[in-house]
Every structure is written in C-alpha cells, then in structure tokens.
Amino acid sequence: MALKFDNAWAQKIIAATLRAEKAGGWSIGVNLVNDRQIRAINKRYLNHDYATDVIAFGYGDKLGDIVVSKDTARRMAGELKIAYKEELARYIVHGTLHLLGYDDRKESDRKRMHERQERFLGRLRRPRNDRMPFEMTQ
C-alpha cells in the first residue's frame, strides 16, 4: 500500500513536535505515498474521494501512522517556492498534531492548528550551535 518512510529526519521532526506538546511515549510511523494512493486511502477509510496532503491514523494508546502525499508536497513546494523537504516536514508536523487531538474542521480550530504547526516549523529552521539540526534544503 505505501512505501515506509522511517528515517531519522522524519523521526526528529515528530520527536520535536511531541516535545513541544509535552506528549511523550508515542510511537508514530510515516508513510510516503503518491496522490493516487492517498486518494484511495482517503476514500477507503474516510469516505472522501479526493487526494489530500496528509492523513493521520491513531490506534489508541499513543500509537499512530501518518500518511503523506509526496506528490502534493512536491507540487505545493513548487507553488510556494519552498524546499520540498520543508513541505514534507509541514505535513509530518500537521499529522502529528492530528494524532495529539488537534482538529482542523472548524475555522477557529484550523487557525489554532496552523499557528502551532508554523511555530514548530520555525523552531526547526532555527540554527543551533551554528548548525541546522533539521536541514530543510533540497
């Protein structure tokens, strides 16, 4: 179904988001898929017949998976003129927040979640000791 994307970079982003939210003990996997695959997943599990950027599945007791559309990330990165990995990081943070209970269906909730997500991404971009721990260049 999906190519498992389980590398140190993605796990550092998840860990940083969990630390910022004071939410320890989680085990979260990340899967990169194309638009066709995420559309099928979206239709099968959420009854939405369209591609989306990220879907999060929580399995209870601090266990979850994040499914990310690499096609959407690449397309949006081009439109926004940002690095592809930065957009991937955005989706990973967003999915992690969903697993922690954040919702983005109502405008007020979406705004709160977006502000939190962008604040985390800003922290990830900030250099520490003259190095970028979460390098987001292509």
A tleap script that builds the chain and sets N, CA, C and O, in Angstrom:
source leaprc.protein.ff14SB
mol = sequence {
  NMET ALA LEU LYS PHE ASP ASN ALA TRP ALA
  GLN LYS ILE ILE ALA ALA THR LEU ARG ALA
  GLU LYS ALA GLY GLY TRP SER ILE GLY VAL
  ASN LEU VAL ASN ASP ARG GLN ILE ARG ALA
  ILE ASN LYS ARG TYR LEU ASN HIE ASP TYR
  ALA THR ASP VAL ILE ALA PHE GLY TYR GLY
  ASP LYS LEU GLY ASP ILE VAL VAL SER LYS
  ASP THR ALA ARG ARG MET ALA GLY GLU LEU
  LYS ILE ALA TYR LYS GLU GLU LEU ALA ARG
  TYR ILE VAL HIE GLY THR LEU HIE LEU LEU
  GLY TYR ASP ASP ARG LYS GLU SER ASP ARG
  LYS ARG MET HIE GLU ARG GLN GLU ARG PHE
  LEU GLY ARG LEU ARG ARG PRO ARG ASN ASP
  ARG MET PRO PHE GLU MET THR CGLN
}
set mol.1.N position { 0.828 -1.202 0.000 }
set mol.1.CA position { 0.000 0.000 0.000 }
set mol.1.C position { 0.862 1.251 0.000 }
set mol.1.O position { 0.622 2.148 -0.808 }
set mol.2.N position { 1.852 1.344 0.871 }
set mol.2.CA position { 2.618 2.573 0.990 }
set mol.2.C position { 4.084 2.255 1.235 }
set mol.2.O position { 4.422 1.260 1.876 }
set mol.3.N position { 4.928 3.099 0.723 }
set mol.3.CA position { 6.355 2.991 0.967 }
set mol.3.C position { 6.637 3.519 2.365 }
set mol.3.O position { 6.307 4.666 2.666 }
set mol.4.N position { 7.234 2.716 3.214 }
set mol.4.CA position { 7.529 3.131 4.584 }
set mol.4.C position { 8.646 4.164 4.577 }
set mol.4.O position { 9.722 3.900 4.040 }
set mol.5.N position { 8.419 5.298 5.144 }
set mol.5.CA position { 9.386 6.384 5.232 }
set mol.5.C position { 9.734 6.539 6.695 }
set mol.5.O position { 9.139 7.361 7.391 }
set mol.6.N position { 10.681 5.767 7.166 }
set mol.6.CA position { 11.009 5.741 8.575 }
set mol.6.C position { 12.485 6.064 8.739 }
set mol.6.O position { 13.293 5.180 9.023 }
set mol.7.N position { 12.836 7.335 8.560 }
set mol.7.CA position { 14.240 7.693 8.735 }
set mol.7.C position { 14.421 8.669 9.887 }
set mol.7.O position { 13.451 9.180 10.447 }
set mol.8.N position { 15.642 8.911 10.221 }
set mol.8.CA position { 15.961 9.761 11.374 }
set mol.8.C position { 15.407 11.165 11.217 }
set mol.8.O position { 14.971 11.773 12.194 }
set mol.9.N position { 15.421 11.684 9.998 }
set mol.9.CA position { 14.917 13.051 9.761 }
set mol.9.C position { 13.452 13.179 10.158 }
set mol.9.O position { 13.086 14.086 10.906 }
set mol.10.N position { 12.618 12.279 9.665 }
set mol.10.CA position { 11.183 12.325 9.977 }
set mol.10.C position { 10.948 12.095 11.467 }
set mol.10.O position { 10.105 12.756 12.074 }
set mol.11.N position { 11.684 11.171 12.049 }
set mol.11.CA position { 11.509 10.878 13.468 }
set mol.11.C position { 11.933 12.052 14.348 }
set mol.11.O position { 11.346 12.271 15.407 }
set mol.12.N position { 12.950 12.812 13.922 }
set mol.12.CA position { 13.362 14.005 14.678 }
set mol.12.C position { 12.271 15.063 14.648 }
set mol.12.O position { 12.038 15.746 15.645 }
set mol.13.N position { 11.610 15.201 13.525 }
set mol.13.CA position { 10.517 16.180 13.412 }
set mol.13.C position { 9.362 15.769 14.321 }
set mol.13.O position { 8.797 16.601 15.029 }
set mol.14.N position { 9.021 14.502 14.299 }
set mol.14.CA position { 7.956 14.001 15.175 }
set mol.14.C position { 8.351 14.197 16.636 }
set mol.14.O position { 7.547 14.683 17.432 }
set mol.15.N position { 9.577 13.825 16.996 }
set mol.15.CA position { 10.042 13.952 18.381 }
set mol.15.C position { 10.017 15.405 18.848 }
set mol.15.O position { 9.621 15.685 19.979 }
set mol.16.N position { 10.437 16.329 17.985 }
set mol.16.CA position { 10.428 17.749 18.349 }
set mol.16.C position { 9.001 18.241 18.565 }
set mol.16.O position { 8.746 19.023 19.481 }
set mol.17.N position { 8.079 17.793 17.735 }
set mol.17.CA position { 6.676 18.192 17.880 }
set mol.17.C position { 6.103 17.624 19.174 }
set mol.17.O position { 5.406 18.327 19.905 }
set mol.18.N position { 6.389 16.370 19.456 }
set mol.18.CA position { 5.905 15.755 20.691 }
set mol.18.C position { 6.478 16.447 21.927 }
set mol.18.O position { 5.772 16.660 22.912 }
set mol.19.N position { 7.771 16.797 21.865 }
set mol.19.CA position { 8.396 17.519 22.997 }
set mol.19.C position { 7.716 18.868 23.216 }
set mol.19.O position { 7.403 19.243 24.346 }
set mol.20.N position { 7.495 19.581 22.129 }
set mol.20.CA position { 6.870 20.907 22.234 }
set mol.20.C position { 5.462 20.806 22.816 }
set mol.20.O position { 4.999 21.717 23.502 }
set mol.21.N position { 4.798 19.711 22.541 }
set mol.21.CA position { 3.445 19.493 23.046 }
set mol.21.C position { 3.430 18.770 24.394 }
set mol.21.O position { 2.366 18.494 24.948 }
set mol.22.N position { 4.632 18.466 24.918 }
set mol.22.CA position { 4.753 17.733 26.187 }
set mol.22.C position { 3.947 16.432 26.127 }
set mol.22.O position { 3.175 16.109 27.029 }
set mol.23.N position { 4.159 15.698 25.024 }
set mol.23.CA position { 3.412 14.464 24.777 }
set mol.23.C position { 4.393 13.328 24.507 }
set mol.23.O position { 4.685 13.022 23.351 }
set mol.24.N position { 4.889 12.719 25.536 }
set mol.24.CA position { 5.868 11.652 25.375 }
set mol.24.C position { 5.220 10.289 25.207 }
set mol.24.O position { 4.012 10.125 25.376 }
set mol.25.N position { 6.061 9.311 24.868 }
set mol.25.CA position { 5.638 7.930 24.824 }
set mol.25.C position { 4.942 7.478 23.559 }
set mol.25.O position { 4.420 6.364 23.512 }
set mol.26.N position { 4.918 8.310 22.536 }
set mol.26.CA position { 4.242 7.948 21.292 }
set mol.26.C position { 5.160 7.134 20.387 }
set mol.26.O position { 6.382 7.286 20.416 }
set mol.27.N position { 4.546 6.268 19.585 }
set mol.27.CA position { 5.225 5.564 18.506 }
set mol.27.C position { 4.454 5.894 17.223 }
set mol.27.O position { 3.299 5.502 17.056 }
set mol.28.N position { 5.125 6.626 16.320 }
set mol.28.CA position { 4.458 7.117 15.111 }
set mol.28.C position { 5.279 6.744 13.891 }
set mol.28.O position { 6.476 7.025 13.827 }
set mol.29.N position { 4.641 6.120 12.939 }
set mol.29.CA position { 5.272 5.801 11.666 }
set mol.29.C position { 4.855 6.800 10.609 }
set mol.29.O position { 3.784 7.401 10.692 }
set mol.30.N position { 5.713 6.975 9.608 }
set mol.30.CA position { 5.415 7.880 8.498 }
set mol.30.C position { 5.498 7.090 7.202 }
set mol.30.O position { 6.469 6.373 6.958 }
set mol.31.N position { 4.478 7.229 6.384 }
set mol.31.CA position { 4.423 6.561 5.088 }
set mol.31.C position { 4.281 7.602 3.990 }
set mol.31.O position { 3.373 8.433 4.024 }
set mol.32.N position { 5.181 7.553 3.017 }
set mol.32.CA position { 5.084 8.434 1.845 }
set mol.32.C position { 4.380 7.670 0.735 }
set mol.32.O position { 4.736 6.533 0.424 }
set mol.33.N position { 3.382 8.304 0.145 }
set mol.33.CA position { 2.629 7.698 -0.947 }
set mol.33.C position { 2.433 8.733 -2.044 }
set mol.33.O position { 2.747 9.907 -1.848 }
set mol.34.N position { 1.920 8.316 -3.191 }
set mol.34.CA position { 1.609 9.275 -4.248 }
set mol.34.C position { 0.145 9.709 -4.125 }
set mol.34.O position { -0.587 9.209 -3.271 }
set mol.35.N position { -0.271 10.634 -4.975 }
set mol.35.CA position { -1.641 11.156 -4.900 }
set mol.35.C position { -2.690 10.067 -5.135 }
set mol.35.O position { -3.733 10.054 -4.480 }
set mol.36.N position { -2.416 9.168 -6.058 }
set mol.36.CA position { -3.371 8.091 -6.340 }
set mol.36.C position { -3.568 7.225 -5.098 }
set mol.36.O position { -4.694 6.854 -4.764 }
set mol.37.N position { -2.473 6.909 -4.422 }
set mol.37.CA position { -2.559 6.069 -3.229 }
set mol.37.C position { -3.262 6.771 -2.077 }
set mol.37.O position { -4.083 6.161 -1.393 }
set mol.38.N position { -2.951 8.049 -1.852 }
set mol.38.CA position { -3.592 8.731 -0.721 }
set mol.38.C position { -5.071 8.962 -1.010 }
set mol.38.O position { -5.889 8.988 -0.090 }
set mol.39.N position { -5.419 9.130 -2.292 }
set mol.39.CA position { -6.838 9.247 -2.640 }
set mol.39.C position { -7.563 7.947 -2.302 }
set mol.39.O position { -8.658 7.979 -1.740 }
set mol.40.N position { -6.965 6.808 -2.639 }
set mol.40.CA position { -7.570 5.507 -2.331 }
set mol.40.C position { -7.708 5.309 -0.821 }
set mol.40.O position { -8.731 4.814 -0.348 }
set mol.41.N position { -6.686 5.693 -0.072 }
set mol.41.CA position { -6.736 5.581 1.391 }
set mol.41.C position { -7.822 6.501 1.942 }
set mol.41.O position { -8.595 6.102 2.813 }
set mol.42.N position { -7.879 7.727 1.434 }
set mol.42.CA position { -8.871 8.704 1.872 }
set mol.42.C position { -10.283 8.192 1.596 }
set mol.42.O position { -11.179 8.337 2.428 }
set mol.43.N position { -10.469 7.598 0.435 }
set mol.43.CA position { -11.793 7.077 0.074 }
set mol.43.C position { -12.157 5.870 0.937 }
set mol.43.O position { -13.277 5.775 1.438 }
set mol.44.N position { -11.217 4.960 1.105 }
set mol.44.CA position { -11.495 3.723 1.848 }
set mol.44.C position { -11.780 3.969 3.328 }
set mol.44.O position { -12.728 3.412 3.883 }
set mol.45.N position { -10.960 4.802 3.961 }
set mol.45.CA position { -11.072 4.955 5.410 }
set mol.45.C position { -11.875 6.170 5.860 }
set mol.45.O position { -12.427 6.169 6.960 }
set mol.46.N position { -11.948 7.213 5.022 }
set mol.46.CA position { -12.640 8.441 5.427 }
set mol.46.C position { -13.817 8.792 4.522 }
set mol.46.O position { -14.517 9.776 4.756 }
set mol.47.N position { -14.028 7.978 3.485 }
set mol.47.CA position { -15.132 8.188 2.549 }
set mol.47.C position { -15.038 9.534 1.825 }
set mol.47.O position { -16.059 10.149 1.517 }
set mol.48.N position { -13.807 9.989 1.555 }
set mol.48.CA position { -13.553 11.216 0.795 }
set mol.48.C position { -12.873 10.813 -0.507 }
set mol.48.O position { -11.779 10.247 -0.479 }
set mol.49.N position { -13.487 11.087 -1.623 }
set mol.49.CA position { -12.961 10.647 -2.913 }
set mol.49.C position { -12.085 11.728 -3.559 }
set mol.49.O position { -12.410 12.253 -4.625 }
set mol.50.N position { -10.984 12.045 -2.903 }
set mol.50.CA position { -10.022 13.007 -3.441 }
set mol.50.C position { -8.665 12.799 -2.759 }
set mol.50.O position { -8.570 12.241 -1.666 }
set mol.51.N position { -7.635 13.263 -3.440 }
set mol.51.CA position { -6.290 13.241 -2.850 }
set mol.51.C position { -6.210 14.351 -1.816 }
set mol.51.O position { -6.878 15.378 -1.936 }
set mol.52.N position { -5.403 14.138 -0.820 }
set mol.52.CA position { -5.171 15.150 0.207 }
set mol.52.C position { -3.688 15.155 0.541 }
set mol.52.O position { -2.936 14.331 0.022 }
set mol.53.N position { -3.260 16.066 1.398 }
set mol.53.CA position { -1.838 16.183 1.708 }
set mol.53.C position { -1.376 15.181 2.761 }
set mol.53.O position { -0.324 14.560 2.608 }
set mol.54.N position { -2.155 15.024 3.826 }
set mol.54.CA position { -1.741 14.148 4.935 }
set mol.54.C position { -2.969 13.562 5.621 }
set mol.54.O position { -3.996 14.226 5.763 }
set mol.55.N position { -2.845 12.327 6.037 }
set mol.55.CA position { -3.884 11.662 6.826 }
set mol.55.C position { -3.195 11.033 8.031 }
set mol.55.O position { -2.125 10.438 7.902 }
set mol.56.N position { -3.808 11.166 9.195 }
set mol.56.CA position { -3.259 10.575 10.415 }
set mol.56.C position { -4.219 9.523 10.948 }
set mol.56.O position { -5.428 9.741 11.021 }
set mol.57.N position { -3.657 8.383 11.318 }
set mol.57.CA position { -4.433 7.293 11.899 }
set mol.57.C position { -3.918 7.009 13.301 }
set mol.57.O position { -2.770 6.603 13.482 }
set mol.58.N position { -4.769 7.224 14.282 }
set mol.58.CA position { -4.430 6.884 15.653 }
set mol.58.C position { -5.018 5.536 15.997 }
set mol.58.O position { -6.165 5.247 15.654 }
set mol.59.N position { -4.242 4.709 16.671 }
set mol.59.CA position { -4.685 3.362 17.013 }
set mol.59.C position { -4.896 3.190 18.508 }
set mol.59.O position { -4.990 2.066 19.002 }
set mol.60.N position { -4.969 4.290 19.218 }
set mol.60.CA position { -5.132 4.219 20.665 }
set mol.60.C position { -3.793 4.016 21.349 }
set mol.60.O position { -2.822 3.586 20.727 }
set mol.61.N position { -3.754 4.325 22.613 }
set mol.61.CA position { -2.579 4.138 23.459 }
set mol.61.C position { -1.272 4.633 22.820 }
set mol.61.O position { -0.271 3.917 22.809 }
set mol.62.N position { -1.294 5.857 22.290 }
set mol.62.CA position { -0.092 6.548 21.794 }
set mol.62.C position { 0.598 5.824 20.645 }
set mol.62.O position { 1.826 5.748 20.590 }
set mol.63.N position { -0.192 5.302 19.747 }
set mol.63.CA position { 0.321 4.618 18.573 }
set mol.63.C position { -0.386 5.181 17.348 }
set mol.63.O position { -1.611 5.307 17.341 }
set mol.64.N position { 0.376 5.520 16.311 }
set mol.64.CA position { -0.264 6.073 15.127 }
set mol.64.C position { 0.613 6.024 13.896 }
set mol.64.O position { 1.807 5.734 13.965 }
set mol.65.N position { -0.005 6.313 12.780 }
set mol.65.CA position { 0.671 6.422 11.495 }
set mol.65.C position { 0.251 7.710 10.824 }
set mol.65.O position { -0.883 8.171 10.959 }
set mol.66.N position { 1.194 8.274 10.100 }
set mol.66.CA position { 0.935 9.456 9.283 }
set mol.66.C position { 1.201 9.055 7.838 }
set mol.66.O position { 2.258 8.509 7.522 }
set mol.67.N position { 0.232 9.328 6.961 }
set mol.67.CA position { 0.375 9.053 5.539 }
set mol.67.C position { 0.476 10.402 4.838 }
set mol.67.O position { -0.397 11.258 4.980 }
set mol.68.N position { 1.562 10.578 4.075 }
set mol.68.CA position { 1.860 11.861 3.429 }
set mol.68.C position { 1.909 11.670 1.921 }
set mol.68.O position { 2.511 10.717 1.426 }
set mol.69.N position { 1.275 12.582 1.195 }
set mol.69.CA position { 1.362 12.558 -0.262 }
set mol.69.C position { 2.614 13.299 -0.708 }
set mol.69.O position { 2.704 14.520 -0.584 }
set mol.70.N position { 3.576 12.547 -1.227 }
set mol.70.CA position { 4.799 13.173 -1.735 }
set mol.70.C position { 4.502 13.997 -2.984 }
set mol.70.O position { 5.178 14.995 -3.235 }
set mol.71.N position { 3.499 13.597 -3.777 }
set mol.71.CA position { 3.122 14.373 -4.963 }
set mol.71.C position { 2.588 15.747 -4.575 }
set mol.71.O position { 2.979 16.766 -5.145 }
set mol.72.N position { 1.685 15.756 -3.590 }
set mol.72.CA position { 1.122 17.031 -3.133 }
set mol.72.C position { 2.215 17.898 -2.524 }
set mol.72.O position { 2.254 19.104 -2.769 }
set mol.73.N position { 3.099 17.304 -1.738 }
set mol.73.CA position { 4.194 18.071 -1.126 }
set mol.73.C position { 5.086 18.689 -2.196 }
set mol.73.O position { 5.475 19.852 -2.087 }
set mol.74.N position { 5.406 17.924 -3.217 }
set mol.74.CA position { 6.263 18.443 -4.287 }
set mol.74.C position { 5.557 19.569 -5.056 }
set mol.74.O position { 6.159 20.599 -5.357 }
set mol.75.N position { 4.284 19.357 -5.367 }
set mol.75.CA position { 3.508 20.367 -6.101 }
set mol.75.C position { 3.379 21.663 -5.286 }
set mol.75.O position { 3.593 22.756 -5.811 }
set mol.76.N position { 3.030 21.531 -4.010 }
set mol.76.CA position { 2.856 22.718 -3.163 }
set mol.76.C position { 4.185 23.432 -2.921 }
set mol.76.O position { 4.230 24.662 -2.885 }
set mol.77.N position { 5.251 22.680 -2.758 }
set mol.77.CA position { 6.571 23.295 -2.575 }
set mol.77.C position { 6.909 24.154 -3.795 }
set mol.77.O position { 7.434 25.258 -3.653 }
set mol.78.N position { 6.607 23.649 -4.989 }
set mol.78.CA position { 6.842 24.421 -6.205 }
set mol.78.C position { 5.998 25.677 -6.252 }
set mol.78.O position { 6.492 26.748 -6.602 }
set mol.79.N position { 4.719 25.551 -5.900 }
set mol.79.CA position { 3.823 26.711 -5.907 }
set mol.79.C position { 4.256 27.754 -4.881 }
set mol.79.O position { 4.200 28.954 -5.147 }
set mol.80.N position { 4.683 27.297 -3.719 }
set mol.80.CA position { 5.076 28.211 -2.646 }
set mol.80.C position { 6.532 28.655 -2.740 }
set mol.80.O position { 6.981 29.520 -1.989 }
set mol.81.N position { 7.264 28.044 -3.683 }
set mol.81.CA position { 8.694 28.334 -3.873 }
set mol.81.C position { 9.485 28.081 -2.588 }
set mol.81.O position { 10.278 28.911 -2.144 }
set mol.82.N position { 9.239 26.905 -2.008 }
set mol.82.CA position { 9.970 26.476 -0.819 }
set mol.82.C position { 10.558 25.094 -1.101 }
set mol.82.O position { 10.224 24.466 -2.105 }
set mol.83.N position { 11.417 24.632 -0.228 }
set mol.83.CA position { 12.033 23.322 -0.389 }
set mol.83.C position { 10.987 22.218 -0.195 }
set mol.83.O position { 10.101 22.319 0.654 }
set mol.84.N position { 11.114 21.180 -0.994 }
set mol.84.CA position { 10.242 20.006 -0.906 }
set mol.84.C position { 10.258 19.425 0.506 }
set mol.84.O position { 9.204 19.084 1.043 }
set mol.85.N position { 11.435 19.308 1.111 }
set mol.85.CA position { 11.537 18.745 2.459 }
set mol.85.C position { 10.852 19.633 3.497 }
set mol.85.O position { 10.372 19.131 4.513 }
set mol.86.N position { 10.802 20.923 3.260 }
set mol.86.CA position { 10.089 21.795 4.191 }
set mol.86.C position { 8.600 21.491 4.147 }
set mol.86.O position { 7.944 21.448 5.188 }
set mol.87.N position { 8.063 21.281 2.960 }
set mol.87.CA position { 6.642 20.952 2.852 }
set mol.87.C position { 6.370 19.564 3.451 }
set mol.87.O position { 5.350 19.366 4.111 }
set mol.88.N position { 7.268 18.615 3.225 }
set mol.88.CA position { 7.119 17.304 3.864 }
set mol.88.C position { 7.117 17.452 5.392 }
set mol.88.O position { 6.302 16.837 6.079 }
set mol.89.N position { 8.025 18.262 5.908 }
set mol.89.CA position { 8.090 18.497 7.359 }
set mol.89.C position { 6.779 19.090 7.859 }
set mol.89.O position { 6.292 18.716 8.925 }
set mol.90.N position { 6.214 20.006 7.098 }
set mol.90.CA position { 4.935 20.629 7.465 }
set mol.90.C position { 3.853 19.554 7.611 }
set mol.90.O position { 3.082 19.578 8.570 }
set mol.91.N position { 3.794 18.626 6.677 }
set mol.91.CA position { 2.784 17.574 6.718 }
set mol.91.C position { 3.027 16.613 7.883 }
set mol.91.O position { 2.080 16.115 8.492 }
set mol.92.N position { 4.279 16.360 8.181 }
set mol.92.CA position { 4.599 15.475 9.306 }
set mol.92.C position { 4.185 16.131 10.624 }
set mol.92.O position { 3.606 15.471 11.487 }
set mol.93.N position { 4.477 17.413 10.784 }
set mol.93.CA position { 4.048 18.142 11.981 }
set mol.93.C position { 2.523 18.146 12.055 }
set mol.93.O position { 1.948 17.879 13.111 }
set mol.94.N position { 1.877 18.446 10.945 }
set mol.94.CA position { 0.418 18.517 10.898 }
set mol.94.C position { -0.199 17.174 11.304 }
set mol.94.O position { -1.116 17.130 12.124 }
set mol.95.N position { 0.305 16.092 10.731 }
set mol.95.CA position { -0.204 14.768 11.071 }
set mol.95.C position { 0.011 14.431 12.530 }
set mol.95.O position { -0.860 13.842 13.169 }
set mol.96.N position { 1.169 14.801 13.063 }
set mol.96.CA position { 1.456 14.557 14.480 }
set mol.96.C position { 0.460 15.308 15.359 }
set mol.96.O position { -0.043 14.762 16.341 }
set mol.97.N position { 0.179 16.554 15.005 }
set mol.97.CA position { -0.799 17.330 15.777 }
set mol.97.C position { -2.182 16.679 15.734 }
set mol.97.O position { -2.896 16.662 16.737 }
set mol.98.N position { -2.556 16.146 14.571 }
set mol.98.CA position { -3.837 15.428 14.499 }
set mol.98.C position { -3.853 14.249 15.465 }
set mol.98.O position { -4.845 14.030 16.160 }
set mol.99.N position { -2.766 13.493 15.514 }
set mol.99.CA position { -2.704 12.353 16.426 }
set mol.99.C position { -2.825 12.784 17.884 }
set mol.99.O position { -3.315 12.029 18.724 }
set mol.100.N position { -2.377 13.999 18.174 }
set mol.100.CA position { -2.452 14.523 19.539 }
set mol.100.C position { -3.815 15.132 19.867 }
set mol.100.O position { -4.034 15.639 20.968 }
set mol.101.N position { -4.726 15.074 18.893 }
set mol.101.CA position { -6.083 15.542 19.165 }
set mol.101.C position { -6.470 16.861 18.535 }
set mol.101.O position { -7.602 17.312 18.705 }
set mol.102.N position { -5.565 17.488 17.814 }
set mol.102.CA position { -5.909 18.741 17.144 }
set mol.102.C position { -6.820 18.448 15.963 }
set mol.102.O position { -6.675 17.429 15.288 }
set mol.103.N position { -7.752 19.344 15.724 }
set mol.103.CA position { -8.706 19.196 14.639 }
set mol.103.C position { -8.657 20.457 13.784 }
set mol.103.O position { -8.351 21.539 14.286 }
set mol.104.N position { -8.954 20.323 12.514 }
set mol.104.CA position { -8.925 21.499 11.637 }
set mol.104.C position { -10.192 21.608 10.788 }
set mol.104.O position { -10.169 22.174 9.695 }
set mol.105.N position { -11.289 21.063 11.298 }
set mol.105.CA position { -12.549 21.146 10.549 }
set mol.105.C position { -13.217 22.509 10.685 }
set mol.105.O position { -13.745 23.039 9.707 }
set mol.106.N position { -13.199 23.079 11.880 }
set mol.106.CA position { -13.769 24.415 12.077 }
set mol.106.C position { -12.674 25.459 11.861 }
set mol.106.O position { -11.501 25.202 12.130 }
set mol.107.N position { -13.057 26.617 11.381 }
set mol.107.CA position { -12.095 27.686 11.069 }
set mol.107.C position { -11.247 28.067 12.282 }
set mol.107.O position { -10.035 28.242 12.149 }
set mol.108.N position { -11.855 28.196 13.452 }
set mol.108.CA position { -11.094 28.591 14.645 }
set mol.108.C position { -10.075 27.510 15.024 }
set mol.108.O position { -8.951 27.823 15.418 }
set mol.109.N position { -10.469 26.248 14.905 }
set mol.109.CA position { -9.541 25.155 15.197 }
set mol.109.C position { -8.437 25.085 14.153 }
set mol.109.O position { -7.277 24.830 14.479 }
set mol.110.N position { -8.806 25.315 12.891 }
set mol.110.CA position { -7.825 25.285 11.803 }
set mol.110.C position { -6.775 26.371 12.014 }
set mol.110.O position { -5.582 26.139 11.817 }
set mol.111.N position { -7.225 27.552 12.413 }
set mol.111.CA position { -6.302 28.668 12.655 }
set mol.111.C position { -5.336 28.330 13.798 }
set mol.111.O position { -4.132 28.567 13.692 }
set mol.112.N position { -5.865 27.785 14.871 }
set mol.112.CA position { -5.039 27.420 16.032 }
set mol.112.C position { -4.013 26.359 15.641 }
set mol.112.O position { -2.841 26.458 16.005 }
set mol.113.N position { -4.449 25.360 14.911 }
set mol.113.CA position { -3.560 24.274 14.495 }
set mol.113.C position { -2.487 24.791 13.543 }
set mol.113.O position { -1.316 24.431 13.666 }
set mol.114.N position { -2.887 25.637 12.595 }
set mol.114.CA position { -1.944 26.194 11.625 }
set mol.114.C position { -0.883 27.047 12.332 }
set mol.114.O position { 0.302 26.943 12.016 }
set mol.115.N position { -1.297 27.881 13.275 }
set mol.115.CA position { -0.338 28.714 14.010 }
set mol.115.C position { 0.666 27.845 14.766 }
set mol.115.O position { 1.866 28.123 14.769 }
set mol.116.N position { 0.170 26.810 15.395 }
set mol.116.CA position { 1.040 25.905 16.150 }
set mol.116.C position { 2.015 25.193 15.215 }
set mol.116.O position { 3.211 25.116 15.497 }
set mol.117.N position { 1.504 24.682 14.120 }
set mol.117.CA position { 2.313 23.994 13.116 }
set mol.117.C position { 3.425 24.905 12.587 }
set mol.117.O position { 4.581 24.488 12.513 }
set mol.118.N position { 3.090 26.130 12.226 }
set mol.118.CA position { 4.088 27.043 11.674 }
set mol.118.C position { 5.100 27.483 12.724 }
set mol.118.O position { 6.261 27.732 12.398 }
set mol.119.N position { 4.671 27.583 13.982 }
set mol.119.CA position { 5.612 27.900 15.063 }
set mol.119.C position { 6.631 26.773 15.215 }
set mol.119.O position { 7.822 27.039 15.374 }
set mol.120.N position { 6.178 25.517 15.168 }
set mol.120.CA position { 7.088 24.383 15.259 }
set mol.120.C position { 8.059 24.379 14.086 }
set mol.120.O position { 9.253 24.141 14.268 }
set mol.121.N position { 7.554 24.642 12.883 }
set mol.121.CA position { 8.435 24.665 11.711 }
set mol.121.C position { 9.473 25.770 11.836 }
set mol.121.O position { 10.620 25.588 11.427 }
set mol.122.N position { 9.089 26.908 12.392 }
set mol.122.CA position { 10.046 27.989 12.627 }
set mol.122.C position { 11.149 27.567 13.573 }
set mol.122.O position { 12.312 27.917 13.373 }
set mol.123.N position { 10.792 26.818 14.601 }
set mol.123.CA position { 11.796 26.303 15.538 }
set mol.123.C position { 12.740 25.328 14.844 }
set mol.123.O position { 13.942 25.327 15.110 }
set mol.124.N position { 12.205 24.507 13.965 }
set mol.124.CA position { 13.031 23.530 13.259 }
set mol.124.C position { 14.017 24.207 12.319 }
set mol.124.O position { 15.105 23.686 12.075 }
set mol.125.N position { 13.637 25.370 11.790 }
set mol.125.CA position { 14.523 26.105 10.874 }
set mol.125.C position { 15.631 26.849 11.609 }
set mol.125.O position { 16.676 27.137 11.026 }
set mol.126.N position { 15.412 27.163 12.889 }
set mol.126.CA position { 16.363 27.958 13.655 }
set mol.126.C position { 17.662 27.208 13.883 }
set mol.126.O position { 17.644 26.057 14.318 }
set mol.127.N position { 18.793 27.846 13.595 }
set mol.127.CA position { 20.075 27.158 13.824 }
set mol.127.C position { 20.378 27.013 15.318 }
set mol.127.O position { 20.032 27.866 16.135 }
set mol.128.N position { 21.031 25.906 15.634 }
set mol.128.CA position { 21.520 25.662 16.992 }
set mol.128.C position { 23.012 25.409 16.888 }
set mol.128.O position { 23.454 24.549 16.126 }
set mol.129.N position { 23.772 26.149 17.646 }
set mol.129.CA position { 25.231 25.976 17.635 }
set mol.129.C position { 25.781 26.032 16.210 }
set mol.129.O position { 26.634 25.232 15.826 }
set mol.130.N position { 25.277 26.990 15.438 }
set mol.130.CA position { 25.731 27.212 14.057 }
set mol.130.C position { 25.479 26.036 13.126 }
set mol.130.O position { 26.169 25.891 12.117 }
set mol.131.N position { 24.521 25.209 13.440 }
set mol.131.CA position { 24.146 24.132 12.515 }
set mol.131.C position { 22.640 24.020 12.457 }
set mol.131.O position { 21.942 24.463 13.368 }
set mol.132.N position { 22.147 23.438 11.406 }
set mol.132.CA position { 20.714 23.259 11.254 }
set mol.132.C position { 20.376 21.808 11.551 }
set mol.132.O position { 20.638 20.946 10.712 }
set mol.133.N position { 19.808 21.504 12.702 }
set mol.133.CA position { 19.536 20.114 13.051 }
set mol.133.C position { 18.479 19.469 12.162 }
set mol.133.O position { 18.469 18.248 12.003 }
set mol.134.N position { 17.605 20.260 11.589 }
set mol.134.CA position { 16.549 19.726 10.729 }
set mol.134.C position { 16.656 20.390 9.369 }
set mol.134.O position { 15.718 21.036 8.901 }
set mol.135.N position { 17.795 20.225 8.751 }
set mol.135.CA position { 18.059 20.848 7.449 }
set mol.135.C position { 16.915 20.579 6.493 }
set mol.135.O position { 16.537 19.429 6.268 }
set mol.136.N position { 16.367 21.644 5.933 }
set mol.136.CA position { 15.226 21.503 5.054 }
set mol.136.C position { 15.522 21.901 3.620 }
set mol.136.O position { 14.594 22.064 2.829 }
set mol.137.N position { 16.777 22.061 3.266 }
set mol.137.CA position { 17.082 22.383 1.886 }
set mol.137.C position { 16.979 21.121 1.050 }
set mol.137.O position { 17.051 20.009 1.571 }
set mol.138.N position { 16.810 21.304 -0.248 }
set mol.138.CA position { 16.615 20.134 -1.123 }
set mol.138.C position { 17.881 19.414 -1.397 }
set mol.138.O position { 17.879 18.413 -2.114 }
savepdb mol mol.pdb
quit
